[in-house]
Amino acid sequence: MMIRRMVWWGRSAAVALAMLAVLPGESAWAMSGPPAPGPGSELVPGVAPGPHQPWQIDTPDQMLAPRVYTPTAEEDAVEPRNAPAGTDALIEYVPISDAAAGTAVTCSKRTGPYQRQVEQWLKLKVDGKQSAADCLAIRTFQTRYKIKPNIGFAGPVTWAHMQLLSAMKNPNAAGKCPVRSYRIACVDLKRQLTWVQKGKKVVWGPVAMRSGRAGYRTRTGWFKIYWKHKNHWSTLYNSPMPYSQFFSGGQAFHAIYGSIYNPNGSWGCVNLRLADARTLWSVLKTGDHVYVWGRRAGT
């Protein structure tokens, strides 16, 4: 509440930016909405956002590209820090009542948001209602693939992992990503999967990803990688963007230091696990094509 009282549109941009510099978590802009471009829109927080790069001016709506420059050899020699242990663990999102009960819940009685999809994938009766048989089958799957808590709840992590498994052999079986003689980074917003193909051969992936949330959708269509910045830092959201590969204005492939399965979605970028973003960095080159299609659920 204190942040909301302090951040008001009558304040100058300088005051808002000063507040942004000292907030340890979500930025004031992220909470109240980015200010409209205007005089002073290229000001930056008074405390440098990261140790390895000069200021970058990101735009409020992510329509325009960040300031592009050539990183020095010394800057590129610095590898982004590793993600904290357990970041990539498959932790399911469950109802708060189940989470609060902890180990007391062995089998959730709640119908999950992906109940029908999970039932169909497991070849169960598809009625969209949780049953004892459903819970047992989902628990078995969760236990096998180390999804926790393995309480049989059909949540976003369970469904995402099922989609990844189905796509492993041939992610482009439906032919949604165009086949060309050159490399294409394919971004499937509906299944939340990305991979790189050359011709009909998949040369990297598929891997799970997270695209833009409602109001900040990842743009669809043809793009090209126009800038690679290993140690990029978003001055708009005051957060690291390791292994950034920009393809549409301020939207890029990049790693995050959190779960890519967070159902809130990104601010428009294609979020990846750190290990996946690191390997994709070595696969894609400036000028490589990117094709984005579909629509993330809820957007």
C-alpha positions, 0 to 999 in steps of 0.5 A, a space after each residue: 500500500 505504501 508503494 501505491 500511495 507514493 507512486 502517483 501520476 502527478 509525480 515527476 518521472 525522476 521520482 518514479 525512477 528513483 523509487 524503482 532503483 530501491 525496490 528489491 522486488 517487483 518494480 513500481 512500473 510493473 505494479 501500476 503500469 508503465 508511464 506513457 512515453 514523454 519528456 524524460 522517458 529515457 531517464 534511467 534509475 540512479 543506481 546502475 542495474 547490473 555490473 557488466 553492461 552500460 545503461 540500456 533504454 527499454 521501451 514501456 510497450 516493448 514495441 521499439 528495440 533496445 539500444 544496440 551496441 557491440 559488447 566488449 570481449 571482456 563483457 562477453 567473457 562474463 557468463 551469467 550466474 547460475 540459477 539457484 539449486 532447485 530452480 528447474 524442479 518440476 513444482 506443480 501449481 496446486 490449490 492453496 488448500 492442498 498446498 497448506 495441508 502439505 503431506 496430509 494430502 496424498 490425492 487431491 480431490 480438486 479438478 485441475 485446470 487441465 483435467 480434460 487434457 490430462 485425462 485424454 493424454 492418459 487415455 482415461 475417461 474424459 469428463 473433466 471431473 477428478 475421480 479416484 482413478 484419475 488421481 491415481 493415474 496422474 499421481 503415477 505420471 507425476 511420480 515417474 517424472 518427479 513432479 512435486 507434489 505428486 498428489 494427482 492434481 492436473 495443473 499446468 506443470 503436469 500438462 506442460 510436461 505431457 506436451 513436451 513429451 509428446 513433441 520430443 520425437 517430432 515437434 513439427 508434426 502438424 507442420 505449423 512451423 515453415 520448412 526452409 533451407 535455413 535455420 528457423 527458431 520455431 515458437 509455438 505459443 499454444 503448446 508453449 514449446 520452442 525448437 530450432 529446425 533446418 529443413 525438416 531436421 530439428 537441430 535443437 529442442 524442443 524445450 518448454 518455454 513461457 511467453 507473454 501474459 494477457 496484455 503483453 502477448 508475444 508477437 506472432 509472425 516472421 522475425 530475425 535475431 537482430 541483437 545478441 546480448 549475453 548479460 542484458 538487464 531490463 531497465 524497464 522491469 529491473 531484472 536480468 535477461 541472461 543470454 538475450 537474443 532479440 527478435 522483435 523490438 524489446 522481445 527476446 529469447 532469454 533465461 529467467 531465474 525462476 520457474 518458466 511454468 509460472 502461469 502468469 506468463 512473461 512481459 512478452 519475451 520468450 522465457 527459457 530455463 538457464 541451461 536451455 537459453 545457454 545452449 540456444 545462445 550457441 545455436 542461433 546467430 544474428 540474422 537467423 529467422 524466428 517464426 512465432 504462431 498460435 496463442 497462449 492460453 488465457 491471452 
